[in-house]
Amino acid sequence: MTPGRAIAFAYGALNLLELLGYGWDKLQAKRNGRRVPERTLHALALLGGFAGAWIGMSVFRHKTQKPLFSVVLVLAALLHAGFWSWWFLA
């Protein structure tokens, strides 16, 4: 596997995991069950799962009333865009 494919696979896996995390947390919220910690959702977004988080927020209508989640997702997207811009332009 080439490094580019490995990176794409990692981003894809993180985004899928984040999307599933939002879905699971929403389901558990409805059932009054054990929830996914907010710091876990934030960490996955910062590691690269921010697109899955945006989709999860939209599809499941979850965490939309908490401004910190949107702030973290914007920061994560900017950090990753900045890093990859620096990487390819350096």
DAGIDA-V68008 format. One record per run of one state. SS is the DSSP state (H for helix, E for strand, - for the rest). FROM is the first residue (numbers start at 1). TO is the last residue. Records with the same first field share a line. If there is no record, write none. Layout:
SS = FROM-TO + FROM-TO
This chain:
- = 1-2 + 32-37 + 61-66 + 90-90
H = 3-31 + 38-60 + 67-89
